């Protein structure tokens, strides 16, 4: 099944509950907006594209859970819910972007029945588009890989980070479909172990030979010649680096991505970012991107067992910033690009990518 979709029988959102992996493969029904927001915050649903779909479906859900008789009051109530959804996680651009897209649909409606019908249709269309563009992205990225290559990946940028297929792992799956054997080294990815809990699960389901390594072993793997390419996804890519990074773009992705990029540069291993144009933010600079801070108990405890004294101070950023000078290739659904990126030309490509 898709990572997230709509349950017609229960008239609500249904998603794979990623907090239960790998022990249990089960689904969760978000029947109210607060349940959806909780799911986003606790990472039942996650990944840039997955969050984009959650935002779109969330607006459709809000139209069904608000029962004001007056249309203007109804629109205001849905808009309030939409704002709460859009800000549930701040770093990935897709969440707020797709909520804004559905707000536009809502504003063009003239009745409550029309709003309910059209927002759900728009969310379903967005989900279909996500799958199609990730497939195209994967096909472009697969051209960078040779038969027998070993790819290192960080966090999870596979089918479970999108509606389906994936970005970084979508490249691996497309290479597999093209008849190439590609093995994967998966970093465990602290602090929430999305590499070990999620990436390994879906790679094994697709028959990809996978080796799990602790994050701190990634440099040794590259030093020993075990890695032919590092491929990661992105939660947001900006083309304006702001005060710290200047004219070059910046990739915001799961914490530890910057370290992998530095190590790849040191060992002459190609570093590839796979992200659809929907994840590329041409409106903001790096200075304006908020890096989410996670609860310190995610490090003080491991699955409910104490891992550090409860009063230990914790710095737990969910993402870091990788300057584009460390990126060898950026893969989108329109092709493969080598930084530095020409802003005007790239924005034109983004327009071409719009379905």
N, C-alpha and C positions, 0 to 999 in steps of 0.2 A: 504494500500500500504506500501511498504518498506520506511524507513526513507529517503534513498537515492538510486537512481538507474539511469539507462541510458534511455533517450528518443530516441528511434530509429528514429522516424519521424523527430525530430528536430536535431538529431545527437549531443546531448549535455547532460549535467547532469541535473536531476530534483530531487529536495529535498523538504521535508516538511519544510515550512518556520516557524521555531520555535520561531522567534521573534514576530509572530502574535498571538501566543497562549496566553491565552485561548479564546480570543474573536473571532478569525477567524481561521479556518482550511483550509489553502491554500498551494499551492506549488510555488516554485521559480525555474526558469530555469537558470542555469549558462551556458551561451553560450560562454564565453571567460574565459581564465585563471584569469585575474584581477577580474572578477565577482565571480569566485570561491573563490579566496583569500579574497575578501571582505566578502563573506558569512561565511568563516571560522572565520575571525576576529570579525565579529559582532554577531556570534553565531546563524546564520540561521541553520547551521549544527554544531553539537557539540558532546561531549562524546568521549571517547578514541576510541572505535571501529567505531563509526560514522566518526570520523576524519580519521581513517585508510582507510576506504572505499573512503572517499572524496579525499585522497591523490592518491589512485590508479586510480580512475576515472579521477582525474585531469591530470595525465600523459597521459591517453588515449585522453583526451580533447586537451592537448597540441599538440599531434601528428596530430590532425585535424585542428588546427588553425595556424600551421606553414606550409608554402607553399614553402619552399626553393626547388629548383630543384636538387641541389647537396645533396646526402645523408649525407655526412659528416657534411655539414652546417646545414642540417635538424636536425641531432642528437644533435649538439651543441646547437641549438635554443631550442629544447625540454628539454635538460638538464638544461638550464638556467631557463626555466619556472618551471621545477621540483624542483629546489633548492628554488625558491621563494615560492612554495606551501609548501615544507617541513618545512620551517621556519616561517610560518604564525602564528603558536602558538607553543611555545617551550616546554611546560611541558609534554604533553601527548606523549608517545613514539610511539604510533601506527601511527601517521601522518608521521613522518620521516621514520619509519621502512617500511611502505608499499610503500612510494614513492621510497625508495631504492630498494625494491623488483621489482617494475616496471622498474626502471632504468636498472636492470639486464636483464629484458626481452628485453628492447630496445637495449642494447648492443649486444644481440645475433641475432638481425635482420640484414638483408643485403639489404633491400629496404624499401622505404617509404610505399608502400601498405602493406608489411608484418608487418611493425612496427605498423601501424594503426590497423590492424586486430588482431595482437597478444596482444597488450597492452589492448585493450578493452576486449578481451577474458579473459585475466589474471585478470582484475579488476572485471569482472562478477564472475569469479571463487572465488576470494577472498570474495566477498559479500556473496556468497552461503556458503562458509566455516564459515563466521562469524555467520550466523544464526544457522548452525548446531552445532558449538561448544558452543554457548550460550545456546542452548537447553540442551546439555549434562551437562553443568555447572549447569543449573537450576535444573536438576534432582538430581545431587549430593547434591546441597545445600538444596533441599526440605527435604532430610532425617534428617536435623538438626531441623526441625520444627514439632511441634505437632498440631493436630487439635485444633483450638480455640486460637492459639497463636496470639499475637499482635507484629508486627515488626515495629520498628522505622527506617526510612531511611532518608538520607540527600542528598540534591541536586536531580538530576535525573539520575538514572542508569537503566533505563528501555528500552523499545523498541526504544524510541526516542533518546537514547544515543548510539545506535548500528544500525546495518542494520535492525535488527528485534529481538524481544523477550526480549533482555536485559540481564543484569548481576545481580545486586542486586534485581531488581524487577522480573527478570527472575526466581529467586528462589521462589518468591511469586507465580508467574504464574504456575510454575511446581508443587508447593504444591497444588495449586488450582486444577490442572488437576488430581492430585493423590487423590482428594476427601477430602482434608483438608480445613477447613475454616481458613483463615489467614487474620486478619485485619491489617491495616497499619496506623501508625502515621507518617505524612509527615512533616518534618521541612520546613519552607518557604524558607530557604537558601538564605540569603543575600550574595552579594548585588544585584544579578539579579533575585532573586525569582524563581529559576528554580524548586524548590519544589512546590511552590504554582501554578506557571504558567503551568508547564509541567507534573510533577509527578501526581498531582491530576487529570489532564485530562485523562491520559492513564489508571490510576487505575479505575476511574469511568467507562470508556469505557469497561473495562474488568469485571465490577461488583464486584470490591473489596471494601469492606467497608473501608472508608478512613476518617481520621480526620486530618485537617491541624492545625499546631501549630506554633507560633512564635519560632524562633531559641532559644530564651532565656527561653522558657518553657520546653525544653527537659530534663533538670536536674530534674525539679519538676515532670515531668511525670515518670521518673525512680524512683525517691524518693517515689512516691505514688504507686509503683508497677504496673504501667500501661503498662510496656514494657517487653516482654519476650526475645527479641533479637534486637540488632541494626545491620542492614545489609547495607553496603555501597559498592559502586564500587571503581574503582581506575583509575587514569590517567597514573600512572606509579608505578611499584613496583620494588625496587632495593634490591638485596641481600647483598650488601656491604654498610654499614651505614656510611662509611667515618670517618672523624675525630670526628664528634659530636656524632654519634650513634654506632661506633665501628663495631663489628662483626654482630650485628643483622640487619635484613632488615628494610626497611623503605617504607611506603605507602604514595605516593603523591596523594592527592585527593582534591576535592573542599574545599575551605577555610571553617573552622568550623568542619571538620572531626576529627581533633586532639582533639578538645574540647569534641566531642561526645564520643570519645574513653576513655578519662580521666573520664568522668562522668559514662560511662558504667562500667569501672573498679571500681570506687568508690562504685557503687551500685550492683556489682556482676551480671551484665547483660552481657550475651555473646556478644562479638563484632566480627562481621564477615565481612571479605572483600571478595567480589566476583569479580574475574577478570580472563579472559582467559590468557593463557601463552603468547599470543601476547602482553600483557600489561606488562609483567615482563621483566625487562631490566637486563640481566646478564653481560653486558659489562661495565656499568658505576657504580660509587659509588654515594652516596647521595650528595657528594660535587660537583659533576658535573651536577646536575640537576638544571636547571634554573626555578625558580618560576615566572610565568608570572605576571606582574603588569598591572592592568587594568586602564583605564582612570578615573581620579578622579571625572569627571562629573557623573559617574554612582552612586556616593554617594551624590554629591552636588545637583543632580536633581533626581526627581522621575517622569519618563515618561514625561519629558519636563517641569515639575513644579519645581521651586526652592525649595530645601530642606535644604540648608546651604548657608551662604554667599559665593559668587563666588570666593573670595580670600582664602577660607579655605584650609589649607594644608590637603591632603588626602593620606593615606597609604592604598592601595587597592589591596592586593595580591589575585590572583585567586585561589591559592592552599595553603595547608600547609602539613607538614611532620608528619606522625604518626609512631612512632617506633614500630617495630613488637612485642615488649614485651607487648604492649597493645592489640594485636590482638589474639583472642582465636582460630579462624579458618580462614584459607585461602582456598577459594573454587575456583577450576579451572575446566576445562572440563575433566581433568583426575582424579579428586577426591577431597577429603577434607583433608587438612593438618593442623597440629597443630604446630605452631612455638615453639621453634626455628627451622628453616629449614636447613637441611643438604644440602649445596650448590651443591655438586656433585650429590647427589641423585635427587635433584630437577631439576637440569639441564638435567639429564637423562629423567625425566618425561616430560620435555619440548620437548625433541627430540621425545618422544612417541606421544606427542600431535600434532606434525607437520603433516598436512594432506598429 
